[in-house]
Amino acid sequence: MPDAQSQLALIPTGAVHDHPQNPRVVFRDDVIDGIAANLSGEYPQHHAITVRPNVDEYQLISGHHRIRAARKAGIEMVWAFVRDIDDDAAFMELRRANNQGELSRLERGKHCYGATDDDAGGRGNEGGLS
């Protein structure tokens, strides 16, 4: 997700933590193993993850399988697009990054639930979940 707001940086894998609204219930070991098998001791720039600063660490927006593969391969530093964005923008980027066919119904539902207000909607009301 490179753009004008992103800064490409080499960051420690141990400083990267999942976004709390990531919908993944289960990470695909076959994908992680496949990525890890193709890493040869260093993490290539063209596989950069996307993060945002979070105190002294980073919150992962895109690249949940890639960061796990890097850790599995023993790589301590990964390339990342660091974006200084607010909570709403981070959630939307997370949603776009997970717009893939392999999300389960439960995972898609978690995204939908996270995108609605708890107070809004309901039977007979517009908005929210019904």
Phi and psi in radians as a Rosetta constraint file:
Dihedral C 1 N 2 CA 2 C 2 CIRCULARHARMONIC -1.154 0.35
Dihedral N 2 CA 2 C 2 N 3 CIRCULARHARMONIC 2.456 0.35
Dihedral C 2 N 3 CA 3 C 3 CIRCULARHARMONIC -2.755 0.35
Dihedral N 3 CA 3 C 3 N 4 CIRCULARHARMONIC -3.043 0.35
Dihedral C 3 N 4 CA 4 C 4 CIRCULARHARMONIC -1.128 0.35
Dihedral N 4 CA 4 C 4 N 5 CIRCULARHARMONIC -0.405 0.35
Dihedral C 4 N 5 CA 5 C 5 CIRCULARHARMONIC -1.500 0.35
Dihedral N 5 CA 5 C 5 N 6 CIRCULARHARMONIC -0.144 0.35
Dihedral C 5 N 6 CA 6 C 6 CIRCULARHARMONIC -1.625 0.35
Dihedral N 6 CA 6 C 6 N 7 CIRCULARHARMONIC 2.553 0.35
Dihedral C 6 N 7 CA 7 C 7 CIRCULARHARMONIC -2.159 0.35
Dihedral N 7 CA 7 C 7 N 8 CIRCULARHARMONIC 2.141 0.35
Dihedral C 7 N 8 CA 8 C 8 CIRCULARHARMONIC -1.372 0.35
Dihedral N 8 CA 8 C 8 N 9 CIRCULARHARMONIC 2.199 0.35
Dihedral C 8 N 9 CA 9 C 9 CIRCULARHARMONIC -2.510 0.35
Dihedral N 9 CA 9 C 9 N 10 CIRCULARHARMONIC 2.694 0.35
Dihedral C 9 N 10 CA 10 C 10 CIRCULARHARMONIC -1.647 0.35
Dihedral N 10 CA 10 C 10 N 11 CIRCULARHARMONIC 2.080 0.35
Dihedral C 10 N 11 CA 11 C 11 CIRCULARHARMONIC -2.217 0.35
Dihedral N 11 CA 11 C 11 N 12 CIRCULARHARMONIC 2.697 0.35
Dihedral C 11 N 12 CA 12 C 12 CIRCULARHARMONIC -1.269 0.35
Dihedral N 12 CA 12 C 12 N 13 CIRCULARHARMONIC 2.392 0.35
Dihedral C 12 N 13 CA 13 C 13 CIRCULARHARMONIC -1.073 0.35
Dihedral N 13 CA 13 C 13 N 14 CIRCULARHARMONIC -0.550 0.35
Dihedral C 13 N 14 CA 14 C 14 CIRCULARHARMONIC -1.236 0.35
Dihedral N 14 CA 14 C 14 N 15 CIRCULARHARMONIC -0.229 0.35
Dihedral C 14 N 15 CA 15 C 15 CIRCULARHARMONIC -1.690 0.35
Dihedral N 15 CA 15 C 15 N 16 CIRCULARHARMONIC 0.082 0.35
Dihedral C 15 N 16 CA 16 C 16 CIRCULARHARMONIC -1.827 0.35
Dihedral N 16 CA 16 C 16 N 17 CIRCULARHARMONIC 2.210 0.35
Dihedral C 16 N 17 CA 17 C 17 CIRCULARHARMONIC -2.221 0.35
Dihedral N 17 CA 17 C 17 N 18 CIRCULARHARMONIC 2.555 0.35
Dihedral C 17 N 18 CA 18 C 18 CIRCULARHARMONIC -1.038 0.35
Dihedral N 18 CA 18 C 18 N 19 CIRCULARHARMONIC 2.551 0.35
Dihedral C 18 N 19 CA 19 C 19 CIRCULARHARMONIC -1.168 0.35
Dihedral N 19 CA 19 C 19 N 20 CIRCULARHARMONIC 2.370 0.35
Dihedral C 19 N 20 CA 20 C 20 CIRCULARHARMONIC -1.122 0.35
Dihedral N 20 CA 20 C 20 N 21 CIRCULARHARMONIC -0.330 0.35
Dihedral C 20 N 21 CA 21 C 21 CIRCULARHARMONIC -1.777 0.35
Dihedral N 21 CA 21 C 21 N 22 CIRCULARHARMONIC 0.266 0.35
Dihedral C 21 N 22 CA 22 C 22 CIRCULARHARMONIC -1.076 0.35
Dihedral N 22 CA 22 C 22 N 23 CIRCULARHARMONIC 2.236 0.35
Dihedral C 22 N 23 CA 23 C 23 CIRCULARHARMONIC -1.389 0.35
Dihedral N 23 CA 23 C 23 N 24 CIRCULARHARMONIC -0.172 0.35
Dihedral C 23 N 24 CA 24 C 24 CIRCULARHARMONIC -1.033 0.35
Dihedral N 24 CA 24 C 24 N 25 CIRCULARHARMONIC 2.174 0.35
Dihedral C 24 N 25 CA 25 C 25 CIRCULARHARMONIC -1.602 0.35
Dihedral N 25 CA 25 C 25 N 26 CIRCULARHARMONIC -0.721 0.35
Dihedral C 25 N 26 CA 26 C 26 CIRCULARHARMONIC -2.333 0.35
Dihedral N 26 CA 26 C 26 N 27 CIRCULARHARMONIC 2.315 0.35
Dihedral C 26 N 27 CA 27 C 27 CIRCULARHARMONIC -1.548 0.35
Dihedral N 27 CA 27 C 27 N 28 CIRCULARHARMONIC 2.481 0.35
Dihedral C 27 N 28 CA 28 C 28 CIRCULARHARMONIC -1.428 0.35
Dihedral N 28 CA 28 C 28 N 29 CIRCULARHARMONIC 1.915 0.35
Dihedral C 28 N 29 CA 29 C 29 CIRCULARHARMONIC -1.063 0.35
Dihedral N 29 CA 29 C 29 N 30 CIRCULARHARMONIC -0.613 0.35
Dihedral C 29 N 30 CA 30 C 30 CIRCULARHARMONIC -1.119 0.35
Dihedral N 30 CA 30 C 30 N 31 CIRCULARHARMONIC -0.649 0.35
Dihedral C 30 N 31 CA 31 C 31 CIRCULARHARMONIC -1.218 0.35
Dihedral N 31 CA 31 C 31 N 32 CIRCULARHARMONIC -0.808 0.35
Dihedral C 31 N 32 CA 32 C 32 CIRCULARHARMONIC -1.058 0.35
Dihedral N 32 CA 32 C 32 N 33 CIRCULARHARMONIC -0.801 0.35
Dihedral C 32 N 33 CA 33 C 33 CIRCULARHARMONIC -1.095 0.35
Dihedral N 33 CA 33 C 33 N 34 CIRCULARHARMONIC -0.708 0.35
Dihedral C 33 N 34 CA 34 C 34 CIRCULARHARMONIC -1.120 0.35
Dihedral N 34 CA 34 C 34 N 35 CIRCULARHARMONIC -0.742 0.35
Dihedral C 34 N 35 CA 35 C 35 CIRCULARHARMONIC -1.177 0.35
Dihedral N 35 CA 35 C 35 N 36 CIRCULARHARMONIC -0.812 0.35
Dihedral C 35 N 36 CA 36 C 36 CIRCULARHARMONIC -1.042 0.35
Dihedral N 36 CA 36 C 36 N 37 CIRCULARHARMONIC -0.657 0.35
Dihedral C 36 N 37 CA 37 C 37 CIRCULARHARMONIC -1.139 0.35
Dihedral N 37 CA 37 C 37 N 38 CIRCULARHARMONIC -0.430 0.35
Dihedral C 37 N 38 CA 38 C 38 CIRCULARHARMONIC -1.655 0.35
Dihedral N 38 CA 38 C 38 N 39 CIRCULARHARMONIC -0.023 0.35
Dihedral C 38 N 39 CA 39 C 39 CIRCULARHARMONIC -1.593 0.35
Dihedral N 39 CA 39 C 39 N 40 CIRCULARHARMONIC 2.291 0.35
Dihedral C 39 N 40 CA 40 C 40 CIRCULARHARMONIC -2.027 0.35
Dihedral N 40 CA 40 C 40 N 41 CIRCULARHARMONIC 1.013 0.35
Dihedral C 40 N 41 CA 41 C 41 CIRCULARHARMONIC 1.598 0.35
Dihedral N 41 CA 41 C 41 N 42 CIRCULARHARMONIC -0.263 0.35
Dihedral C 41 N 42 CA 42 C 42 CIRCULARHARMONIC -2.524 0.35
Dihedral N 42 CA 42 C 42 N 43 CIRCULARHARMONIC 2.789 0.35
Dihedral C 42 N 43 CA 43 C 43 CIRCULARHARMONIC -1.721 0.35
Dihedral N 43 CA 43 C 43 N 44 CIRCULARHARMONIC 2.115 0.35
Dihedral C 43 N 44 CA 44 C 44 CIRCULARHARMONIC -1.285 0.35
Dihedral N 44 CA 44 C 44 N 45 CIRCULARHARMONIC 2.540 0.35
Dihedral C 44 N 45 CA 45 C 45 CIRCULARHARMONIC -1.029 0.35
Dihedral N 45 CA 45 C 45 N 46 CIRCULARHARMONIC -0.624 0.35
Dihedral C 45 N 46 CA 46 C 46 CIRCULARHARMONIC -1.227 0.35
Dihedral N 46 CA 46 C 46 N 47 CIRCULARHARMONIC -0.076 0.35
Dihedral C 46 N 47 CA 47 C 47 CIRCULARHARMONIC -1.889 0.35
Dihedral N 47 CA 47 C 47 N 48 CIRCULARHARMONIC 0.392 0.35
Dihedral C 47 N 48 CA 48 C 48 CIRCULARHARMONIC -0.954 0.35
Dihedral N 48 CA 48 C 48 N 49 CIRCULARHARMONIC 2.375 0.35
Dihedral C 48 N 49 CA 49 C 49 CIRCULARHARMONIC -1.448 0.35
Dihedral N 49 CA 49 C 49 N 50 CIRCULARHARMONIC 3.012 0.35
Dihedral C 49 N 50 CA 50 C 50 CIRCULARHARMONIC -2.102 0.35
Dihedral N 50 CA 50 C 50 N 51 CIRCULARHARMONIC 2.237 0.35
Dihedral C 50 N 51 CA 51 C 51 CIRCULARHARMONIC -2.353 0.35
Dihedral N 51 CA 51 C 51 N 52 CIRCULARHARMONIC 2.945 0.35
Dihedral C 51 N 52 CA 52 C 52 CIRCULARHARMONIC -2.270 0.35
Dihedral N 52 CA 52 C 52 N 53 CIRCULARHARMONIC 2.596 0.35
Dihedral C 52 N 53 CA 53 C 53 CIRCULARHARMONIC -1.071 0.35
Dihedral N 53 CA 53 C 53 N 54 CIRCULARHARMONIC 2.479 0.35
Dihedral C 53 N 54 CA 54 C 54 CIRCULARHARMONIC -2.534 0.35
Dihedral N 54 CA 54 C 54 N 55 CIRCULARHARMONIC 1.609 0.35
Dihedral C 54 N 55 CA 55 C 55 CIRCULARHARMONIC 1.037 0.35
Dihedral N 55 CA 55 C 55 N 56 CIRCULARHARMONIC -2.063 0.35
Dihedral C 55 N 56 CA 56 C 56 CIRCULARHARMONIC -1.712 0.35
Dihedral N 56 CA 56 C 56 N 57 CIRCULARHARMONIC 0.190 0.35
Dihedral C 56 N 57 CA 57 C 57 CIRCULARHARMONIC -2.268 0.35
Dihedral N 57 CA 57 C 57 N 58 CIRCULARHARMONIC -2.861 0.35
Dihedral C 57 N 58 CA 58 C 58 CIRCULARHARMONIC -2.342 0.35
Dihedral N 58 CA 58 C 58 N 59 CIRCULARHARMONIC 2.501 0.35
Dihedral C 58 N 59 CA 59 C 59 CIRCULARHARMONIC -1.780 0.35
Dihedral N 59 CA 59 C 59 N 60 CIRCULARHARMONIC 2.201 0.35
Dihedral C 59 N 60 CA 60 C 60 CIRCULARHARMONIC -1.354 0.35
Dihedral N 60 CA 60 C 60 N 61 CIRCULARHARMONIC 2.239 0.35
Dihedral C 60 N 61 CA 61 C 61 CIRCULARHARMONIC -1.889 0.35
Dihedral N 61 CA 61 C 61 N 62 CIRCULARHARMONIC -0.771 0.35
Dihedral C 61 N 62 CA 62 C 62 CIRCULARHARMONIC -2.420 0.35
Dihedral N 62 CA 62 C 62 N 63 CIRCULARHARMONIC 2.293 0.35
Dihedral C 62 N 63 CA 63 C 63 CIRCULARHARMONIC 2.034 0.35
Dihedral N 63 CA 63 C 63 N 64 CIRCULARHARMONIC 0.526 0.35
Dihedral C 63 N 64 CA 64 C 64 CIRCULARHARMONIC -1.088 0.35
Dihedral N 64 CA 64 C 64 N 65 CIRCULARHARMONIC -0.656 0.35
Dihedral C 64 N 65 CA 65 C 65 CIRCULARHARMONIC -1.310 0.35
Dihedral N 65 CA 65 C 65 N 66 CIRCULARHARMONIC -0.681 0.35
Dihedral C 65 N 66 CA 66 C 66 CIRCULARHARMONIC -1.125 0.35
Dihedral N 66 CA 66 C 66 N 67 CIRCULARHARMONIC -0.708 0.35
Dihedral C 66 N 67 CA 67 C 67 CIRCULARHARMONIC -1.172 0.35
Dihedral N 67 CA 67 C 67 N 68 CIRCULARHARMONIC -0.654 0.35
Dihedral C 67 N 68 CA 68 C 68 CIRCULARHARMONIC -1.173 0.35
Dihedral N 68 CA 68 C 68 N 69 CIRCULARHARMONIC -0.655 0.35
Dihedral C 68 N 69 CA 69 C 69 CIRCULARHARMONIC -1.139 0.35
Dihedral N 69 CA 69 C 69 N 70 CIRCULARHARMONIC -0.722 0.35
Dihedral C 69 N 70 CA 70 C 70 CIRCULARHARMONIC -1.088 0.35
Dihedral N 70 CA 70 C 70 N 71 CIRCULARHARMONIC -0.773 0.35
Dihedral C 70 N 71 CA 71 C 71 CIRCULARHARMONIC -1.099 0.35
Dihedral N 71 CA 71 C 71 N 72 CIRCULARHARMONIC -0.743 0.35
Dihedral C 71 N 72 CA 72 C 72 CIRCULARHARMONIC -1.088 0.35
Dihedral N 72 CA 72 C 72 N 73 CIRCULARHARMONIC -0.609 0.35
Dihedral C 72 N 73 CA 73 C 73 CIRCULARHARMONIC -1.430 0.35
Dihedral N 73 CA 73 C 73 N 74 CIRCULARHARMONIC -0.006 0.35
Dihedral C 73 N 74 CA 74 C 74 CIRCULARHARMONIC 1.375 0.35
Dihedral N 74 CA 74 C 74 N 75 CIRCULARHARMONIC 0.329 0.35
Dihedral C 74 N 75 CA 75 C 75 CIRCULARHARMONIC -1.460 0.35
Dihedral N 75 CA 75 C 75 N 76 CIRCULARHARMONIC 2.226 0.35
Dihedral C 75 N 76 CA 76 C 76 CIRCULARHARMONIC -1.653 0.35
Dihedral N 76 CA 76 C 76 N 77 CIRCULARHARMONIC -0.331 0.35
Dihedral C 76 N 77 CA 77 C 77 CIRCULARHARMONIC -2.274 0.35
Dihedral N 77 CA 77 C 77 N 78 CIRCULARHARMONIC 2.348 0.35
Dihedral C 77 N 78 CA 78 C 78 CIRCULARHARMONIC -2.207 0.35
Dihedral N 78 CA 78 C 78 N 79 CIRCULARHARMONIC 2.686 0.35
Dihedral C 78 N 79 CA 79 C 79 CIRCULARHARMONIC -1.389 0.35
Dihedral N 79 CA 79 C 79 N 80 CIRCULARHARMONIC 2.432 0.35
Dihedral C 79 N 80 CA 80 C 80 CIRCULARHARMONIC -2.527 0.35
Dihedral N 80 CA 80 C 80 N 81 CIRCULARHARMONIC 2.511 0.35
Dihedral C 80 N 81 CA 81 C 81 CIRCULARHARMONIC -1.503 0.35
Dihedral N 81 CA 81 C 81 N 82 CIRCULARHARMONIC 2.000 0.35
Dihedral C 81 N 82 CA 82 C 82 CIRCULARHARMONIC -1.681 0.35
Dihedral N 82 CA 82 C 82 N 83 CIRCULARHARMONIC 2.109 0.35
Dihedral C 82 N 83 CA 83 C 83 CIRCULARHARMONIC -2.117 0.35
Dihedral N 83 CA 83 C 83 N 84 CIRCULARHARMONIC 2.217 0.35
Dihedral C 83 N 84 CA 84 C 84 CIRCULARHARMONIC -1.593 0.35
Dihedral N 84 CA 84 C 84 N 85 CIRCULARHARMONIC 1.556 0.35
Dihedral C 84 N 85 CA 85 C 85 CIRCULARHARMONIC -2.233 0.35
Dihedral N 85 CA 85 C 85 N 86 CIRCULARHARMONIC 2.757 0.35
Dihedral C 85 N 86 CA 86 C 86 CIRCULARHARMONIC -1.406 0.35
Dihedral N 86 CA 86 C 86 N 87 CIRCULARHARMONIC 3.091 0.35
Dihedral C 86 N 87 CA 87 C 87 CIRCULARHARMONIC -1.019 0.35
Dihedral N 87 CA 87 C 87 N 88 CIRCULARHARMONIC -0.789 0.35
Dihedral C 87 N 88 CA 88 C 88 CIRCULARHARMONIC -1.127 0.35
Dihedral N 88 CA 88 C 88 N 89 CIRCULARHARMONIC -0.777 0.35
Dihedral C 88 N 89 CA 89 C 89 CIRCULARHARMONIC -1.147 0.35
Dihedral N 89 CA 89 C 89 N 90 CIRCULARHARMONIC -0.667 0.35
Dihedral C 89 N 90 CA 90 C 90 CIRCULARHARMONIC -1.114 0.35
Dihedral N 90 CA 90 C 90 N 91 CIRCULARHARMONIC -0.725 0.35
Dihedral C 90 N 91 CA 91 C 91 CIRCULARHARMONIC -1.108 0.35
Dihedral N 91 CA 91 C 91 N 92 CIRCULARHARMONIC -0.750 0.35
Dihedral C 91 N 92 CA 92 C 92 CIRCULARHARMONIC -1.139 0.35
Dihedral N 92 CA 92 C 92 N 93 CIRCULARHARMONIC -0.679 0.35
Dihedral C 92 N 93 CA 93 C 93 CIRCULARHARMONIC -1.156 0.35
Dihedral N 93 CA 93 C 93 N 94 CIRCULARHARMONIC -0.703 0.35
Dihedral C 93 N 94 CA 94 C 94 CIRCULARHARMONIC -1.051 0.35
Dihedral N 94 CA 94 C 94 N 95 CIRCULARHARMONIC -0.759 0.35
Dihedral C 94 N 95 CA 95 C 95 CIRCULARHARMONIC -1.081 0.35
Dihedral N 95 CA 95 C 95 N 96 CIRCULARHARMONIC -0.812 0.35
Dihedral C 95 N 96 CA 96 C 96 CIRCULARHARMONIC -1.110 0.35
Dihedral N 96 CA 96 C 96 N 97 CIRCULARHARMONIC -0.704 0.35
Dihedral C 96 N 97 CA 97 C 97 CIRCULARHARMONIC -1.158 0.35
Dihedral N 97 CA 97 C 97 N 98 CIRCULARHARMONIC -0.467 0.35
Dihedral C 97 N 98 CA 98 C 98 CIRCULARHARMONIC -1.764 0.35
Dihedral N 98 CA 98 C 98 N 99 CIRCULARHARMONIC 0.316 0.35
Dihedral C 98 N 99 CA 99 C 99 CIRCULARHARMONIC -1.444 0.35
Dihedral N 99 CA 99 C 99 N 100 CIRCULARHARMONIC 1.135 0.35
Dihedral C 99 N 100 CA 100 C 100 CIRCULARHARMONIC -2.200 0.35
Dihedral N 100 CA 100 C 100 N 101 CIRCULARHARMONIC 2.701 0.35
Dihedral C 100 N 101 CA 101 C 101 CIRCULARHARMONIC -1.168 0.35
Dihedral N 101 CA 101 C 101 N 102 CIRCULARHARMONIC -0.385 0.35
Dihedral C 101 N 102 CA 102 C 102 CIRCULARHARMONIC -1.486 0.35
Dihedral N 102 CA 102 C 102 N 103 CIRCULARHARMONIC 0.077 0.35
Dihedral C 102 N 103 CA 103 C 103 CIRCULARHARMONIC -1.233 0.35
Dihedral N 103 CA 103 C 103 N 104 CIRCULARHARMONIC 2.391 0.35
Dihedral C 103 N 104 CA 104 C 104 CIRCULARHARMONIC -1.313 0.35
Dihedral N 104 CA 104 C 104 N 105 CIRCULARHARMONIC 2.972 0.35
Dihedral C 104 N 105 CA 105 C 105 CIRCULARHARMONIC -1.062 0.35
Dihedral N 105 CA 105 C 105 N 106 CIRCULARHARMONIC -0.693 0.35
Dihedral C 105 N 106 CA 106 C 106 CIRCULARHARMONIC -1.090 0.35
Dihedral N 106 CA 106 C 106 N 107 CIRCULARHARMONIC -0.762 0.35
Dihedral C 106 N 107 CA 107 C 107 CIRCULARHARMONIC -1.151 0.35
Dihedral N 107 CA 107 C 107 N 108 CIRCULARHARMONIC -0.712 0.35
Dihedral C 107 N 108 CA 108 C 108 CIRCULARHARMONIC -1.120 0.35
Dihedral N 108 CA 108 C 108 N 109 CIRCULARHARMONIC -0.668 0.35
Dihedral C 108 N 109 CA 109 C 109 CIRCULARHARMONIC -1.120 0.35
Dihedral N 109 CA 109 C 109 N 110 CIRCULARHARMONIC -0.652 0.35
Dihedral C 109 N 110 CA 110 C 110 CIRCULARHARMONIC -1.079 0.35
Dihedral N 110 CA 110 C 110 N 111 CIRCULARHARMONIC -0.687 0.35
Dihedral C 110 N 111 CA 111 C 111 CIRCULARHARMONIC -1.111 0.35
Dihedral N 111 CA 111 C 111 N 112 CIRCULARHARMONIC -0.815 0.35
Dihedral C 111 N 112 CA 112 C 112 CIRCULARHARMONIC -1.058 0.35
Dihedral N 112 CA 112 C 112 N 113 CIRCULARHARMONIC -0.793 0.35
Dihedral C 112 N 113 CA 113 C 113 CIRCULARHARMONIC -1.072 0.35
Dihedral N 113 CA 113 C 113 N 114 CIRCULARHARMONIC -0.717 0.35
Dihedral C 113 N 114 CA 114 C 114 CIRCULARHARMONIC -1.181 0.35
Dihedral N 114 CA 114 C 114 N 115 CIRCULARHARMONIC -0.363 0.35
Dihedral C 114 N 115 CA 115 C 115 CIRCULARHARMONIC -1.613 0.35
Dihedral N 115 CA 115 C 115 N 116 CIRCULARHARMONIC 0.029 0.35
Dihedral C 115 N 116 CA 116 C 116 CIRCULARHARMONIC -2.016 0.35
Dihedral N 116 CA 116 C 116 N 117 CIRCULARHARMONIC 2.737 0.35
Dihedral C 116 N 117 CA 117 C 117 CIRCULARHARMONIC -1.437 0.35
Dihedral N 117 CA 117 C 117 N 118 CIRCULARHARMONIC 2.404 0.35
Dihedral C 117 N 118 CA 118 C 118 CIRCULARHARMONIC -1.110 0.35
Dihedral N 118 CA 118 C 118 N 119 CIRCULARHARMONIC -0.559 0.35
Dihedral C 118 N 119 CA 119 C 119 CIRCULARHARMONIC -1.417 0.35
Dihedral N 119 CA 119 C 119 N 120 CIRCULARHARMONIC -0.400 0.35
Dihedral C 119 N 120 CA 120 C 120 CIRCULARHARMONIC -1.483 0.35
Dihedral N 120 CA 120 C 120 N 121 CIRCULARHARMONIC 2.650 0.35
Dihedral C 120 N 121 CA 121 C 121 CIRCULARHARMONIC 1.361 0.35
Dihedral N 121 CA 121 C 121 N 122 CIRCULARHARMONIC -2.766 0.35
Dihedral C 121 N 122 CA 122 C 122 CIRCULARHARMONIC 1.944 0.35
Dihedral N 122 CA 122 C 122 N 123 CIRCULARHARMONIC 3.029 0.35
Dihedral C 122 N 123 CA 123 C 123 CIRCULARHARMONIC -1.005 0.35
Dihedral N 123 CA 123 C 123 N 124 CIRCULARHARMONIC 2.199 0.35
Dihedral C 123 N 124 CA 124 C 124 CIRCULARHARMONIC 1.486 0.35
Dihedral N 124 CA 124 C 124 N 125 CIRCULARHARMONIC -0.094 0.35
Dihedral C 124 N 125 CA 125 C 125 CIRCULARHARMONIC -2.034 0.35
Dihedral N 125 CA 125 C 125 N 126 CIRCULARHARMONIC 2.673 0.35
Dihedral C 125 N 126 CA 126 C 126 CIRCULARHARMONIC -1.531 0.35
Dihedral N 126 CA 126 C 126 N 127 CIRCULARHARMONIC 2.580 0.35
Dihedral C 126 N 127 CA 127 C 127 CIRCULARHARMONIC 1.542 0.35
Dihedral N 127 CA 127 C 127 N 128 CIRCULARHARMONIC 3.017 0.35
Dihedral C 127 N 128 CA 128 C 128 CIRCULARHARMONIC 1.145 0.35
Dihedral N 128 CA 128 C 128 N 129 CIRCULARHARMONIC -2.877 0.35
Dihedral C 128 N 129 CA 129 C 129 CIRCULARHARMONIC -1.691 0.35
Dihedral N 129 CA 129 C 129 N 130 CIRCULARHARMONIC 2.486 0.35
